[in-house]
């Protein structure tokens, strides 16, 4: 019998202390079962098992909970049970008191845990295992949320620092990680550094060479005289003409690895573009919209989102010198991720869609702009195609368009007045010619019949004619247009043609 709770990401963990010091849990640590530092060991999930030999079903770093249903009684068997759990890599064993079966902790189990230094917790009668699982779950969720906030704040700070150039970007990355930072160039030169040793240790340069010789975006880690050193190529130079190197006393955690990925990407872009804010913004936007960019990189750079692509084209004579500049557009749209040109257009990535007055201001300064629908940070590659379609609609209607706005639903928003009139004339022209030649009412009959959903009696009553006359006219329509009015798509197309026949 087994039951467990585990986090979605097994890299997330809380400490054993989180359980032992939880105020709502009645959990006692058995003296003598721990070594210094055991309470700070990671717990990745809580797992309940009453198997006599649970070790084959464990993966390590669990808080294993048992009510002692199948725990052996013979001291030698208990010793093997504890050694099996220890070899499986569990963090601690929790024993639940369950009168009358186990009103107290079995002495043989306590002795074995003391002998082998396996942390042993006694769970009080009034503390169900579910309460412990929930406590671990809540603590893991808080860790994930805290990491997300940390990465989000770092991403914003690093993006802002990019505008001030490589030196400030490296300094901000060093502050965020509590580490020294160095960007190593293709010849081993330090392109920019913050607190890094000069020169780099030979073991560090060997690590850089190993990363540079690899393929794809990957990192390598080593330890040099008590300093944990991480080397990672910068994007988009995945084959590593430049490599980011970071050194600090502690290993990097999950959130810090995500911050390194963001920093590496921005350093690579900034190093290629210099300190020109417009060039950095354009390069970053190009990267994020590039279908070849790895989805995991986009997610680390941007976060979950959602994000919107704003695109604009020249309206009339186009923008003046000020309004065509990166700074003016970035300020109005609230993002540094703006790319201008080619083709007299711009694209920008924003978190919050610009308000209507901003779109009106853009148009007043010579930009006709559209706003795409929300997309995740790792799902941006289709945004440009959507923007192209929106721009075609915006040109036809002569106004800005925001994807998903109620006023833009339906075919009316897809086709401008001139195109709509031409479509109606082309589709309904044969019927108009017949009506003009014979004095008929085919166009009107078709409109009433479609409005009555093909009902013969209702159409006849509305027109004041016999139902057979309606049938005869509808057959004439089918022959004149060469269509089958039993097809719902054909009826839909004719309905819009009738709506647009006045131009």
C-alpha positions, 0 to 999 in steps of 0.5 A: 500500500503506497500513497504520495504527494510530489511537486510538479518539479522534482528539483524543488525541495524544502528542508526537513526543518520545515516539517519538524518546526511546523507549528500545526504538526505534532512531530518529535525528532528522536534524539540521537538519530541526526547528525549536524546539518540533517535538519537542513537536508532537502525534502522533495516530497512526502511519501506514505508506504506500508510495504515491508521493503519500500526501498525499491520504490523510492527515488531519494530525498523523501520524507517516508511516512509509515504507521508500522503495519509491516515494519518487522519486529525482529531487531535484525530485520529492523536493522535491514529495513533501516539500512534499506531506507538509508541506501534508497536515500530518504531524508527521514523516516516518520513513524505514526503512533496508532493505538492500539497497534503502536501506542509508542515507538518500537524500541528496535526501530529507534535503536536502529535509526540511532545506530545508522543515524537515519533521522526519525520523527514520531508523528503524534496520534492527532497528526494525520499523514495527510496534514504532513503531506499538505504542509510539504505541499504548501511549503513547496508551492511557496518555494516555487512562487518565491523563486518565480518572484526572484527570477521576475525581479532579476529579469526586469533589473537585468533588462533595464541594466542592458540599456546602460551597456555591458559593464552595468549589465555584468554588475547587476548580474553579479549583484543578483547572484552574489558572484563574480562575473566574467564574459570571456571572448573568443581569444580568452580575453575578458570582454567585461568582468565584475570581481573576476580574478585576473587572469582566470585560473587555468582550470577555469579556462579549460572549462571555457574551452570545453564549453566552447567545443560543445554544441548547443546551449549548455553549461558546465560546472567545476570547483576551483579552490572552494569556488563553484565556477559555472560556464555557459555560452551566450545566446545566440552564439550557441557554439560559443565565441563568447562564454559567460563565467560565474564564480561563487562559494555556493552552487547555483539553485534553480532560480539562480540558473534561470537568472544566469540564462537570462543574463547570458542571453542579454550579455550576448545581445549587448556584446553584439550591439554595444551600448546602443539601446535601440540596437539591443532592443531590436536584437532582443525582439528579433531573437524572441520572434525568431522561430529558431530560438529554443522555447526554453530560452524564451521562457527563461528570458520572458517568463510565462507571460502573456505577451502581445506583439504590437506592429505598426506601418506608415500611415499617410506620410508616415512618422516624423523623425522623433516619432520614428525613433526607438526611444519615442516608441519604447516610451509610448509602448512601455517596453525596450523590446522594439524593432524598427524596419525594414519596410517602414514598420515596427514591431514591439513586445509588450506585457500590457496591450497599449490603451486606445489613446496610445494607438490613437497617438501613434496614428496621429504621429504617422503609425497605423498600429495593431495589437496581437492576442496574448501569447506565452513567452515560449509561444511567440513564433506565430505572432508575426504572422498574426500581426501581418493579418491584422495589419492588412485589416487595419489598412482596409478599415483605416483604423488601429485594430486590437486582436479579440476586440468585439468590434473586430469579430466577424467578416465585416472586420476582415474586408474593407468597404471597397472590397466588400462592395466588389465581392457583392457585385461579383457574386450577385451580378448574375442575379441582378442581370436576370432580374433586370432582364426579366423583371424578376425578384431573385435577389430579394427572394434569396435574401428572404429565403436565407433570413428564413433559414430556408423555410419555404412556407415562411419565405412564401408568406413573407413575399406574399407568393405561393411556396412553389414560386419560392422553390422555382426562384431558388432553383433559378438562383442555383442555376444562375450562380452554379451553386448548391444552396444546401451547402451551409458555407455557400449560404453563409457566403451569399448572406454576406454578399447580400449584406454588402451589396449596397457597398 
